[in-house]
């Protein structure tokens, strides 16, 4: 593994646990962190022994946004060059393996956007979400107006983006942003357990599952249904389909081989 300054990466059996680690800045996302995250995901995707990923922060902050100190003096032309913060910022959304965000504390601005790039969010009961960019004189830059609107609808997304207010975890769960809310002392274990369950399934199937659910947000229903039907049929080319169904009939646990 490459030496990392902003992340802690651990392998927990078939799960990669990536912890954002800039404690002095509430895990503010700077270009070094985004670059390290991209390198780490390249390595994790290439590692066949890893079937799922958890991204987390600290109990106080998942991430309080992009690093304002790094951004504040940048020129328009520097931003256009994509040289800094935005260069690797979409990498999590492009990950082919399932990614769970385990969120406690603040998930603001780029932090909320990073959580939304993950496949789903398991949140601690102290989590707070928001897109406060308006207070800094900017709009969100890595999905805050787009993914948030897809996930929670126009009215609430407008409310959050235009006022910059934070929502607590109950509101976030009611709005559909968060998949599960759990006590602060359990959220990481719950996320790791969910990731371990996912990692035990067939990797080609979890990969296609991600593709299909994401397609539902981007394709008309009829087209999405057609893609799903084709992928369902294509599953029958996998040894793992034979193993999964044989195991059910034989009343034993399946052993998937990822092929
Ligand atoms: C850099 C940050 C930071 C950030 C916090 N810190 N957020 N540094 N960038 N986004 C630093 C503080 O400067 C402080 O450093 C330390 O973390 C602790 O923060 P405090 O403010 O002292 O803590 P607290 O009073 O508890 O308030 C927590 C907070 C507040 C409400 C989360 O820190 C806050 O409002 N942060 C900014 C949130 C934000 O606007 N995010 C959106 C950023 S724009 P020192 O050295 O003083 O101890 C964005 C655009 C995305 O994300 C586009 C992507 C390319």
Boltz pocket constraint, residues with backbone or C-beta under 6 A from the ligand:
constraints:
  - pocket:
      binder: B
      contacts: [[A, 23], [A, 24], [A, 25], [A, 26], [A, 28], [A, 29], [A, 64], [A, 65], [A, 66], [A, 67], [A, 68], [A, 69], [A, 85], [A, 86], [A, 89], [A, 106], [A, 108], [A, 109], [A, 110], [A, 111], [A, 132], [A, 133], [A, 136], [A, 139], [A, 140], [A, 141], [A, 142]]
      max_distance: 6.0
